[in-house]
Amino acid sequence: MSPSEKIAALPDREKTMMLVRLIEGDPHVASELQTSARSFSAAASAAKPDAAPPTVAELQAHAGEIRHIRERKENERLAAERKKQEAEEARARRARLNAIIQRGDAVWR
């Protein structure tokens, strides 16, 4: 971690206090800043260990999972559309049959 990254990682309140002390001429600010930056970066790196980048196999497996989810959702959407279409066709068929029933024997003439 570079010195600028270490400084950027420090809390704003601490950086502000250090700058004020520097402007006021405190001779111990530089050493305290170095100590503080070291301890803060050590604590930050201990809190989140360096994770290795994913391997190609892991990326491919993840892509396969995403593809599977997309395909499942698409299949579910198509099934819902088919079900809706079938319901509409059944409704239309019932309406036609009801119309024939209401006309009764006149249908045969």
Backbone bond lengths (Angstrom), bond angles and torsions (degrees), N, CA, C in turn:
res aa  C-N    CA-C-N  psi(-1)  N-CA   C-N-CA  omega(-1)  CA-C   N-CA-C  phi
1 M - - - 1.447 - - 1.522 107.62 -
2 S 1.323 116.03 128.15 1.464 120.25 -177.54 1.524 110.11 -74.62
3 P 1.337 117.15 162.53 1.466 119.82 179.43 1.532 112.84 -58.77
4 S 1.331 117.33 -38.74 1.467 118.55 -179.76 1.530 110.80 -67.45
5 E 1.341 116.91 -34.19 1.463 120.03 177.26 1.528 110.71 -68.90
6 K 1.329 115.73 -36.46 1.464 119.62 178.42 1.531 110.21 -65.20
7 I 1.328 115.75 -42.77 1.465 119.91 179.10 1.526 109.90 -66.18
8 A 1.316 117.52 -41.98 1.469 121.10 -179.93 1.522 110.93 -63.02
9 A 1.335 117.27 -28.71 1.457 121.22 -178.37 1.523 112.83 -77.10
10 L 1.326 116.78 -17.34 1.466 120.02 -179.77 1.533 109.99 -69.47
11 P 1.334 116.82 148.95 1.467 120.07 176.33 1.533 110.73 -62.56
12 D 1.321 117.28 144.89 1.470 121.88 -177.90 1.529 111.89 -57.83
13 R 1.291 116.94 -40.11 1.472 119.92 -178.92 1.532 110.63 -60.19
14 E 1.324 116.48 -42.75 1.460 120.41 -179.68 1.530 111.00 -67.30
15 K 1.338 117.00 -40.85 1.477 120.12 178.39 1.521 110.46 -62.85
16 T 1.313 116.74 -41.34 1.471 120.48 -179.83 1.523 110.88 -63.60
17 M 1.336 116.43 -43.90 1.465 119.57 179.76 1.525 111.00 -62.96
18 M 1.332 117.11 -40.04 1.469 120.94 179.10 1.525 110.72 -64.70
19 L 1.332 117.59 -42.70 1.472 120.54 179.28 1.520 111.22 -63.51
20 V 1.310 117.29 -41.61 1.471 120.71 178.61 1.526 109.62 -61.18
21 R 1.311 116.96 -45.48 1.467 120.68 179.41 1.530 110.90 -63.56
22 L 1.353 117.12 -37.23 1.461 121.07 178.77 1.526 110.58 -64.32
23 I 1.330 115.84 -44.79 1.470 120.64 179.38 1.522 110.53 -64.06
24 E 1.317 117.59 -35.55 1.456 121.44 179.90 1.527 112.15 -76.27
25 G 1.349 117.78 -6.97 1.455 121.07 174.25 1.518 114.85 93.05
26 D 1.317 118.77 18.85 1.474 121.45 179.47 1.532 108.35 -66.76
27 P 1.363 118.70 120.47 1.458 121.21 -176.95 1.538 114.21 -74.92
28 H 1.305 118.08 -12.80 1.464 121.30 -175.59 1.537 113.33 -96.64
29 V 1.313 117.01 -0.32 1.473 120.52 -175.14 1.522 111.22 -62.89
30 A 1.322 118.19 -43.54 1.460 120.60 -175.47 1.529 111.13 -60.29
31 S 1.325 117.22 -46.68 1.468 118.84 -178.91 1.525 111.38 -68.26
32 E 1.327 116.79 -37.54 1.462 119.60 178.03 1.530 110.91 -66.63
33 L 1.327 115.53 -37.83 1.464 119.51 179.04 1.531 110.29 -64.58
34 Q 1.324 116.79 -42.40 1.465 120.23 177.88 1.533 110.45 -62.20
35 T 1.304 117.25 -45.32 1.468 121.45 -179.86 1.526 110.49 -63.47
36 S 1.315 115.44 -44.76 1.463 120.26 -178.97 1.530 111.10 -63.85
37 A 1.332 116.58 -43.33 1.466 120.53 -179.82 1.522 110.41 -64.28
38 R 1.318 116.99 -41.46 1.472 120.18 178.76 1.526 111.39 -63.40
39 S 1.326 116.43 -47.43 1.468 119.45 -177.04 1.533 110.83 -68.13
40 F 1.334 117.34 -37.08 1.464 119.89 179.86 1.522 111.01 -68.58
41 S 1.335 117.17 -42.66 1.465 119.11 -179.68 1.525 110.88 -69.42
42 A 1.331 117.37 -33.38 1.463 120.14 177.31 1.525 109.87 -66.72
43 A 1.327 116.77 -41.77 1.470 120.16 178.84 1.516 110.67 -66.70
44 A 1.319 117.58 -39.26 1.462 121.36 -179.84 1.521 110.70 -67.31
45 S 1.330 117.42 -41.19 1.466 119.23 -179.53 1.523 111.18 -71.89
46 A 1.333 117.71 -29.69 1.465 120.38 176.81 1.519 110.57 -71.67
47 A 1.333 116.66 -32.64 1.461 120.92 -178.88 1.521 111.74 -69.62
48 K 1.318 117.68 -37.60 1.463 119.81 179.06 1.525 108.79 -128.62
49 P 1.318 116.13 101.16 1.459 119.82 -178.15 1.523 110.54 -66.26
50 D 1.327 114.84 152.41 1.459 119.80 179.15 1.528 108.78 -65.20
51 A 1.311 115.45 122.12 1.458 120.16 178.34 1.518 108.20 -94.46
52 A 1.304 115.05 136.27 1.462 119.45 178.16 1.526 108.18 -70.86
53 P 1.311 116.85 144.00 1.464 118.31 177.68 1.525 109.80 -62.87
54 P 1.332 117.43 151.51 1.465 119.27 -177.92 1.525 111.36 -65.03
55 T 1.311 115.20 148.64 1.457 119.91 178.16 1.520 109.46 -80.18
56 V 1.329 115.48 167.34 1.465 120.46 178.81 1.523 109.63 -60.82
57 A 1.319 116.90 -41.09 1.466 120.62 179.91 1.530 111.06 -62.04
58 E 1.345 116.42 -40.53 1.464 119.88 178.45 1.527 110.80 -66.00
59 L 1.329 116.15 -42.11 1.462 119.40 178.21 1.525 111.21 -63.37
60 Q 1.329 116.65 -41.92 1.464 120.23 178.85 1.527 110.70 -65.44
61 A 1.319 117.09 -39.58 1.466 120.38 178.29 1.523 110.29 -63.75
62 H 1.323 116.28 -42.76 1.465 120.80 179.07 1.532 110.28 -64.46
63 A 1.329 116.87 -41.77 1.461 120.53 177.91 1.523 110.11 -63.39
64 G 1.319 117.33 -38.61 1.466 121.17 177.23 1.520 111.73 -63.19
65 E 1.336 116.51 -40.53 1.467 120.65 177.42 1.525 110.61 -62.93
66 I 1.327 116.11 -44.56 1.468 120.47 179.10 1.524 110.36 -62.30
67 R 1.341 116.42 -43.74 1.469 120.80 178.70 1.525 110.56 -60.50
68 H 1.337 115.73 -43.79 1.466 120.84 -179.98 1.537 110.46 -61.02
69 I 1.322 116.73 -43.74 1.466 120.99 179.33 1.529 110.27 -62.95
70 R 1.338 116.60 -44.40 1.468 119.78 178.92 1.522 111.61 -62.07
71 E 1.337 116.40 -43.23 1.464 120.19 179.78 1.527 110.53 -63.97
72 R 1.330 116.74 -41.92 1.464 120.11 179.04 1.523 111.00 -62.14
73 K 1.337 116.33 -44.40 1.467 119.79 179.05 1.524 111.37 -63.74
74 E 1.330 116.87 -40.09 1.466 120.78 178.38 1.524 110.07 -64.82
75 N 1.331 117.67 -42.43 1.463 120.84 177.70 1.525 111.32 -63.30
76 E 1.330 116.09 -40.04 1.468 119.57 177.33 1.523 110.84 -64.42
77 R 1.323 116.87 -40.31 1.471 120.72 179.26 1.526 110.14 -64.48
78 L 1.342 116.53 -44.35 1.469 120.17 179.37 1.527 111.10 -64.19
79 A 1.328 117.13 -39.58 1.466 120.71 178.22 1.528 110.28 -63.99
80 A 1.315 117.50 -40.87 1.469 120.99 178.38 1.528 110.09 -64.66
81 E 1.332 117.36 -41.04 1.469 120.27 177.78 1.528 110.86 -63.33
82 R 1.349 116.68 -43.61 1.473 120.24 178.13 1.519 111.07 -60.43
83 K 1.331 116.00 -44.25 1.463 120.78 -179.86 1.525 110.42 -62.36
84 K 1.325 116.72 -42.03 1.462 121.05 178.91 1.525 110.20 -64.24
85 Q 1.334 117.36 -43.68 1.466 121.74 179.39 1.526 110.61 -62.89
86 E 1.338 116.70 -43.27 1.462 120.35 178.96 1.526 110.92 -62.81
87 A 1.328 116.95 -39.94 1.468 120.59 178.52 1.530 110.35 -64.23
88 E 1.326 117.74 -41.11 1.471 121.27 178.50 1.526 110.61 -64.45
89 E 1.343 116.90 -41.67 1.464 120.66 178.92 1.525 110.68 -64.83
90 A 1.345 117.54 -40.65 1.464 121.04 178.47 1.526 110.52 -64.74
91 R 1.328 117.33 -39.67 1.469 121.85 178.09 1.520 110.45 -63.22
92 A 1.337 116.36 -44.15 1.469 120.36 179.56 1.528 110.34 -65.13
93 R 1.326 117.90 -39.91 1.483 121.43 179.20 1.524 110.11 -63.88
94 R 1.349 117.11 -43.65 1.471 120.20 177.85 1.522 111.00 -61.21
95 A 1.343 115.98 -40.72 1.477 119.69 179.24 1.524 110.26 -62.85
96 R 1.347 118.06 -42.14 1.472 121.13 178.27 1.527 110.91 -63.78
97 L 1.335 116.24 -44.08 1.460 119.51 179.47 1.529 111.72 -64.68
98 N 1.342 116.51 -40.27 1.471 119.80 177.34 1.527 110.86 -63.03
99 A 1.318 117.13 -37.40 1.463 119.99 178.04 1.528 110.47 -64.91
100 I 1.319 117.24 -40.72 1.473 121.59 178.56 1.526 109.83 -65.18
101 I 1.337 116.75 -42.71 1.466 120.67 -179.75 1.524 109.93 -62.89
102 Q 1.319 118.44 -40.74 1.461 121.59 -178.81 1.529 110.90 -66.43
103 R 1.321 117.72 -33.35 1.457 119.80 179.15 1.520 110.95 -74.53
104 G 1.292 116.25 -21.16 1.472 121.61 175.32 1.514 113.68 60.01
105 D 1.346 116.80 -134.63 1.458 123.20 -176.49 1.531 112.58 -68.84
106 A 1.311 117.51 -16.60 1.477 120.05 -179.56 1.523 110.59 -64.09
107 V 1.317 117.30 -22.12 1.456 121.19 179.20 1.517 109.99 -61.58
108 W 1.360 117.64 -34.84 1.458 121.42 -174.28 1.517 113.05 -83.19
109 R 1.290 119.31 -11.17 1.462 120.74 179.95 1.461 113.84 -83.88
